[in-house]
Amino acid sequence: MQKSTHLLSKNRSPENSISASVLSRLLDSYLLACDIASHSDRTIQNRRERIRGLLWFLGKRGLETCGLDELRQFMHYLGHGHEEPGGRFGCARLTKASSPGTIKSYHSSLRTFFNWLVEEGELESSPMERIKPPIDRPDQIQPFSNDQLRKLLLAAKKTTHPRRNEAILLLLLDTGIRASEICSLRVCDLSLQEGSIRVEGKGGKKRSLHFDRETKKALYLYLAEEERHADQALFLSDRGRDAGEGLTRQGLLVAIRRMGKQAGIASVRCSPHTFRHTFAISFLRAGGNVFTLKELLGHTSLAMTNRYVSVAQADLSEAARRFSPVAHLKRGKLTQS
């Protein structure tokens, strides 16, 4: 048998694992390769955080190499690390279980990273190929009711930063924007005159979203509080060490949860994504079509958008009966050609 000419790095261990210290050193090279490949800043940042999570775990457990067994331990930790003293990753705030979607995102980032290590000759094959991704069952879609929305807006007015929080809630509701997208907005992305914002979604894809008069008014009042630079973050944090900096996704989530608690809302999850659900279902109920909704939400496939159709199915079925050509024919209302 002809001997393989594929050269492997001396960093590789005999058991198809790699030194944790080498893994840490190669992270910067990997992220540079991602940047050269024109991956979005958010994609690179997410991969950096997830791989650093793995490195933190290896160090905390005193593991000097990383292979199949260590990766399996880490994937298990992602689902149970919140049970340990001090919270997941040693963060006291991370005391709730990771969602299947979050764990699946870690799996995806690590699989991509270890595939790159194989391409670079650091590993003969990727140990991640032997770890199946977790099943990510979509969350049950439950939107806010109009009464709950009114209570949230009233709660926003009672916070320490009422104008900012009211503007955030209205923009979330009026556009269906993602949490990561709203936190990435700069002042220059906003056009109050046109009532629109420029958004960079997943994969660096850009789109424009439009909002109504009430949202425009709330944004105007918020920005009128102090002079702002065009390249400054649109929504600023007002708490902790990040005060004055751009609002983070975690900060946004905490703010909305606080408002939900203040509003006495317990039957629906108070999160930015629930506003996205509410926007999508309201859009369909108002007669909007699923193809337009796909573009507004920044979905890459229609299958993702179709999740909302089943929720609004009762209204859509009623609309189908109301606009039935046969029913109109019997009533003499069919359009004459």
Residue pairs with C-beta under 8 A, 6 or more apart in sequence:
6 121
6 124
7 121
8 121
8 122
8 123
8 124
9 120
9 121
9 122
11 18
11 19
11 22
11 122
12 18
12 122
12 123
12 124
13 19
13 65
13 67
15 65
15 67
16 67
16 68
16 123
16 124
16 125
16 127
17 65
17 66
17 67
17 68
17 70
17 127
18 65
18 66
18 67
18 117
18 122
18 123
19 64
19 65
19 66
20 55
20 58
20 59
20 63
20 64
20 65
20 66
21 64
22 122
23 54
23 55
23 58
23 66
24 55
26 117
26 120
26 122
27 48
27 51
27 52
27 55
29 120
30 47
30 51
30 113
30 116
30 117
31 44
31 47
31 48
33 116
34 43
34 44
34 47
35 44
38 204
39 204
40 200
40 202
40 203
40 204
42 180
42 184
42 200
42 202
43 202
43 203
43 204
46 105
46 109
47 109
47 112
47 113
50 105
50 106
50 109
50 110
51 109
51 110
51 113
53 89
53 106
54 66
54 71
54 74
54 110
56 89
56 90
57 63
57 73
57 74
57 77
57 89
58 64
58 66
58 70
58 74
60 90
61 73
63 70
63 73
67 127
68 127
68 130
68 131
71 110
71 127
71 128
71 131
72 131
75 103
75 106
75 107
75 131
75 134
77 88
78 88
78 98
78 102
78 103
78 106
79 97
79 98
79 103
79 134
80 97
81 87
81 88
81 89
81 94
81 98
82 88
82 94
82 95
82 96
82 97
82 98
86 92
87 93
87 94
87 95
88 94
88 95
88 98
93 250
99 139
100 134
100 135
100 136
100 137
101 136
103 134
104 133
104 134
104 136
107 128
107 131
107 133
107 134
108 133
110 128
111 126
111 128
111 129
111 133
114 123
114 126
114 127
114 128
115 126
115 128
117 123
117 126
118 124
118 125
118 126
138 307
139 273
141 277
141 281
141 307
141 308
141 311
142 268
142 269
142 274
142 277
143 268
143 274
143 277
143 278
143 281
143 282
143 311
144 152
144 265
144 268
144 274
144 275
144 278
145 268
148 263
148 265
148 268
149 173
149 278
151 263
151 264
151 265
152 169
152 259
152 260
152 263
152 265
152 270
153 166
153 169
153 170
154 263
155 259
155 260
155 262
155 263
156 162
156 165
156 166
156 168
156 169
156 259
157 166
158 262
159 165
159 255
159 258
159 259
159 262
160 238
161 238
163 218
163 221
163 222
163 225
164 222
164 235
164 236
164 238
165 255
165 259
166 218
166 222
167 215
167 218
167 219
167 221
167 222
167 235
168 182
168 235
168 252
168 255
168 256
169 256
169 259
169 275
170 211
170 214
170 215
170 218
170 219
171 177
171 182
171 197
171 211
171 215
171 218
171 219
172 182
172 272
172 275
172 276
172 279
173 275
173 278
173 279
174 211
174 212
174 215
174 279
175 197
175 209
175 210
175 211
175 279
175 296
176 209
176 275
176 276
176 279
176 280
176 283
176 296
176 297
177 197
177 199
177 209
177 276
178 201
178 202
178 272
178 273
178 276
178 298
179 249
179 252
179 253
179 271
179 272
179 273
180 249
181 199
181 200
181 201
181 298
182 234
182 235
182 252
182 272
183 233
183 235
183 246
183 247
183 248
183 249
183 251
183 252
184 200
184 246
185 197
185 199
185 233
185 234
185 235
186 230
186 231
186 232
186 233
186 234
187 223
187 228
187 229
187 230
187 231
187 232
187 233
187 234
188 230
188 231
189 197
189 198
189 199
189 234
190 196
190 197
190 219
190 234
191 197
192 216
192 219
192 220
192 223
194 210
195 210
195 211
195 212
195 213
195 215
195 216
196 208
196 209
196 210
196 211
197 208
197 209
197 211
198 206
198 207
198 208
199 206
199 207
199 208
199 209
199 298
200 206
201 207
201 298
202 298
202 300
203 300
205 298
207 295
207 296
207 298
209 296
211 219
233 245
233 246
233 247
235 246
235 247
235 252
236 243
236 244
236 245
236 246
236 247
237 243
237 244
237 245
237 246
237 247
237 248
237 251
239 251
242 248
242 251
247 255
249 272
252 272
253 271
253 272
256 270
256 271
256 272
257 270
257 271
259 270
260 270
261 270
263 270
268 274
276 297
277 308
280 293
280 297
280 305
280 308
281 308
281 311
281 312
283 293
283 296
284 290
284 293
284 308
284 309
284 312
284 315
284 316
285 312
285 315
287 319
290 302
290 305
290 306
290 308
290 309
291 302
293 305
293 308
294 302
294 304
294 305
297 304
297 305
299 305
309 316
321 327
325 334
328 334
